[in-house]
Amino acid sequence: MGSFRLRLPATSANLGAAFDTAAVALSFHLTVEAEESERFSIVATGRDVELCSRLDDNLILETYRRLLEREGRKAVPLAMKMDNQIPLGMGCGSSAAGRLAAVALAVHFGGLGWTGDQILAEACALEGHPDNAAACWLGGMVVAACEDRVVHFARVDPPAEWRAMVVSPRDPLATSHARAVLPNRYSRADAVANIQAASLLGLAFAQGRGDLLRVAMADRIHQPYRAAMCPLLPLLLPLAGQEGILGVALSGAGPSVLLILSGGEAVPGATIAVAEALAGQAEVEVANVEFERLGGLESFQELSSQAASRS
């Protein structure tokens, strides 16, 4: 089957009001290289090396094996190199990137012959919602919905000048815990407010309307209930509209917070504003990144083209 190399970006989902619907790709990555071997092995670099390099309870390997078993194919042992720059359990799409990597590995080494759309559909089914996986696979800003196994999506590139700032605490948060605090019912007023904001959000990205993001990223569906487990959020939300900070939202299920900036020139002022808002109350990491315009699909298409030329 030849060697395999895939680069998948981090993602930030929900973007406030678009719960389980919208996400953006960010320019830090999970890179996986693999080739057939006599036994499974992983050499990991980057973040969370100990977790990424273990062979037991490894999301990528478990998903790879289960998928091939389901499809009636042999799980070829792989020698893998993994460079992970996506923090685990921080709301930056690490599980979506891992599952997409696993599905793509299975398709390649299992000879499944799946298209990019089929890989995305499988990853979305494994994730339980389409936002992170769609942005990770397609890049840019994606709004997605699932109809059975079909993923419907619309994608745009955020304005070239916009930047992202991700503020992360020291300790991770399991998505299952963050989902457990959400109510089963919402008021009509809260539902309508989120529909209005989410509708604005898509047009704000498509039209480059940074002036709309403060309102478009306001949320009543999940952020108010997660604020207690994500203490950075209430400290940073008031910064929207100041120092070139266009909008602020929980990144995925948290605990990281995403700030969208008007441009690179806003980074110094935004950094000072964040530091003053936190006032030493938390040990944090601040990452200033661009929005990723290429997703994992492009890497997979290049890989498929190389395989086709070899055959």
C-alpha positions in Angstrom: 0.0 0.0 0.0 3.0 2.3 0.3 3.6 4.9 3.0 1.0 7.2 4.3 1.2 10.8 5.5 -1.7 12.9 6.6 -1.8 16.4 8.2 -5.0 17.4 10.1 -5.7 20.8 11.6 -7.0 21.6 15.1 -10.6 23.0 15.1 -12.7 25.2 17.3 -16.4 24.3 17.2 -19.7 25.9 18.2 -18.3 29.4 17.8 -20.8 30.4 20.5 -24.3 30.1 19.2 -23.8 27.4 16.5 -23.9 24.5 18.9 -22.9 21.2 17.2 -23.2 23.0 13.8 -20.2 25.2 13.0 -16.4 25.1 13.4 -13.2 26.7 12.1 -9.9 25.0 11.3 -6.8 26.4 13.1 -3.2 26.3 12.0 -1.8 23.8 14.4 -1.8 20.1 13.5 -1.8 16.4 14.0 0.6 14.8 11.5 0.6 11.0 11.1 3.0 9.0 9.0 2.6 5.2 8.7 3.8 2.2 6.8 3.1 -1.5 7.0 5.1 -3.4 9.6 5.4 -6.7 11.4 3.9 -5.2 14.6 2.2 -2.0 15.7 4.5 0.8 16.9 4.2 4.5 17.5 6.9 7.1 17.8 5.3 10.3 19.0 6.6 13.9 19.3 4.9 17.2 20.2 2.2 17.4 22.8 1.0 14.6 25.2 3.7 12.2 23.9 3.0 9.6 26.6 -0.7 9.4 25.7 -0.1 9.5 21.9 2.6 6.8 21.9 0.9 4.1 23.9 -0.5 1.1 22.0 -3.3 0.4 24.4 -6.4 2.6 24.8 -5.2 4.7 21.7 -8.1 6.4 19.9 -6.4 6.1 16.5 -5.4 2.5 16.7 -8.7 1.3 18.3 -10.8 3.1 15.6 -8.5 1.7 12.9 -8.9 -1.8 14.1 -12.6 -1.7 14.8 -13.4 -0.2 11.4 -11.4 -2.8 9.4 -13.0 -5.6 11.5 -16.4 -4.2 10.7 -15.6 -4.1 7.0 -14.2 -7.7 7.1 -10.6 -6.6 6.4 -7.4 -7.5 8.1 -6.0 -4.8 10.3 -2.4 -4.5 8.9 0.1 -3.7 11.6 1.5 -0.3 11.2 4.7 1.5 12.2 3.6 5.1 12.9 5.2 8.4 13.5 3.0 11.0 15.0 3.6 14.7 15.6 0.8 16.1 17.7 0.4 19.9 18.2 -3.3 19.7 19.3 -3.8 19.7 23.1 -5.9 16.8 24.3 -9.1 17.5 26.1 -9.0 21.3 25.6 -11.8 21.8 23.1 -9.5 22.1 20.1 -10.8 19.1 18.1 -8.2 16.4 19.0 -10.7 13.6 18.9 -12.0 14.6 15.5 -8.5 14.8 14.1 -7.7 11.4 15.7 -10.8 9.7 14.3 -10.3 11.2 10.8 -6.7 9.9 10.9 -7.9 6.5 11.9 -10.5 6.2 9.2 -8.1 7.4 6.5 -5.5 4.9 7.7 -8.1 2.1 7.5 -9.2 3.2 4.0 -5.6 3.3 2.7 -4.2 0.2 4.3 -7.4 -1.8 4.2 -8.0 -1.1 0.5 -11.5 0.1 1.2 -11.6 2.5 -1.8 -13.7 5.1 0.1 -14.1 8.7 -1.2 -13.3 11.7 0.9 -17.0 12.2 1.5 -17.3 8.7 2.9 -14.4 9.2 5.2 -16.0 12.4 6.5 -19.3 10.7 7.0 -17.7 7.9 9.0 -15.8 10.3 11.2 -18.9 12.4 11.9 -20.9 9.3 12.9 -18.1 8.4 15.3 -18.0 11.9 16.7 -21.8 12.1 17.1 -21.9 15.6 15.5 -20.4 17.0 12.3 -18.8 20.3 13.2 -15.2 19.5 14.3 -14.8 16.7 11.8 -16.1 18.7 8.8 -13.8 21.7 9.6 -10.8 19.4 10.2 -11.4 17.5 6.9 -12.3 20.5 4.7 -10.5 23.5 6.3 -11.8 27.0 6.6 -15.1 27.8 8.4 -17.7 25.0 8.0 -21.4 24.8 8.8 -22.6 21.2 8.7 -25.6 19.0 9.2 -26.1 15.3 9.1 -29.0 13.4 7.3 -28.6 9.8 8.2 -25.0 9.1 7.0 -24.9 12.0 4.6 -23.0 15.2 5.7 -24.4 18.4 4.2 -22.0 21.3 4.5 -21.2 24.9 3.4 -17.7 26.1 3.6 -16.0 29.5 3.4 -12.5 30.8 4.1 -12.5 33.4 6.9 -11.1 36.8 5.9 -7.4 36.6 5.3 -6.6 39.3 7.9 -8.6 37.7 10.8 -6.5 35.9 13.5 -7.4 33.5 16.3 -6.3 33.5 19.8 -6.8 30.3 21.9 -6.5 30.7 25.7 -6.2 27.3 27.5 -6.0 26.5 31.2 -3.6 23.8 32.5 -6.2 21.1 33.2 -8.3 19.4 30.4 -12.0 18.8 30.5 -13.7 15.6 29.2 -16.4 16.4 26.6 -18.7 13.8 28.3 -18.5 15.9 31.5 -19.2 19.1 29.6 -22.2 17.6 27.9 -23.6 16.2 31.1 -24.4 19.7 32.5 -26.6 20.7 29.6 -30.4 20.8 30.2 -32.8 18.7 28.2 -35.1 21.6 27.5 -34.7 25.3 26.6 -37.0 28.2 26.6 -38.4 29.6 23.4 -36.6 32.9 24.0 -33.2 31.1 24.4 -33.8 29.0 21.3 -34.8 32.0 19.2 -31.8 34.0 20.4 -29.5 31.3 19.3 -31.1 30.8 15.9 -30.7 34.6 15.3 -27.1 34.6 16.4 -26.2 31.4 14.5 -27.8 32.8 11.3 -25.7 36.0 11.7 -22.6 34.0 12.3 -22.6 32.2 8.9 -23.1 35.5 7.0 -20.5 37.3 9.1 -17.8 34.8 8.1 -19.0 34.7 4.5 -19.1 38.5 4.1 -16.2 39.3 6.4 -18.4 41.2 8.8 -16.3 41.3 11.9 -18.6 44.0 13.3 -21.3 41.3 13.7 -19.2 38.7 15.6 -19.8 40.0 19.0 -23.5 39.4 18.7 -23.2 36.4 16.4 -21.1 34.5 18.9 -23.4 35.1 21.8 -24.9 31.9 23.2 -27.6 30.8 25.5 -27.6 27.0 24.8 -24.4 25.7 26.2 -22.0 28.4 27.5 -24.0 29.5 30.5 -24.2 25.9 31.8 -20.5 25.2 31.2 -19.1 28.4 32.6 -18.6 26.8 36.1 -16.3 24.1 34.6 -14.7 26.6 32.2 -13.7 29.5 34.5 -11.8 31.4 31.8 -15.0 31.9 29.8 -16.8 34.5 32.1 -13.5 36.4 32.5 -12.9 36.7 28.8 -16.4 37.1 27.3 -16.6 40.8 28.2 -13.6 41.5 26.0 -15.6 41.1 22.8 -15.6 44.4 21.0 -12.4 45.7 22.7 -8.8 45.9 21.5 -9.6 44.4 18.1 -11.3 41.4 19.6 -14.3 40.7 17.4 -15.9 37.8 19.2 -15.3 35.5 22.1 -16.6 31.9 22.7 -15.9 28.7 24.4 -13.7 26.5 22.1 -15.7 23.4 21.5 -16.9 22.0 24.8 -14.1 23.8 26.6 -12.2 24.6 28.7 -10.2 26.7 26.2 -11.6 30.0 24.9 -11.4 31.2 21.3 -11.0 34.9 20.6 -11.3 36.1 17.0 -9.2 39.1 16.3 -9.5 41.8 13.5 -5.9 41.1 12.4 -2.3 40.6 13.4 -2.0 44.2 14.6 -4.6 43.5 17.3 -2.5 40.7 18.9 -0.4 42.9 21.3 -3.4 44.8 22.6 -5.5 41.6 22.9 -2.8 39.8 24.7 -2.6 42.6 27.3 -6.4 42.7 27.6 -6.5 38.9 28.2 -3.7 39.1 30.8 -5.5 41.9 32.7 -8.8 40.1 32.6 -7.3 36.9 34.0 -5.4 38.9 36.6 -3.2 36.0 37.5 -6.2 33.8 38.4 -5.3 31.0 36.2 -2.2 29.3 34.7 -2.9 29.6 31.0 -1.3 29.1 27.6 -2.1 31.6 24.9 -1.7 30.6 21.2 -2.0 33.1 18.4 -2.7 31.3 15.1 -4.1 31.8 11.7 -7.2 30.1 10.4 -6.3 27.0 8.4 -7.5 27.0 4.8 -6.4 23.4 4.0 -7.9 20.5 5.7 -7.1 16.8 5.8 -9.0 16.1 2.6 -6.3 17.8 0.5 -3.6 15.6 2.0 -5.8 12.5 1.4 -6.5 13.5 -2.2 -2.8 14.0 -2.8 -2.1 10.6 -1.2 -4.8 8.9 -3.4 -3.3 10.5 -6.5 0.1 9.2 -5.7 -1.3 5.7 -5.1 -3.1 5.8 -8.4 0.0 6.9 -10.3 2.0 4.0 -8.7 -0.6 1.5 -9.8 
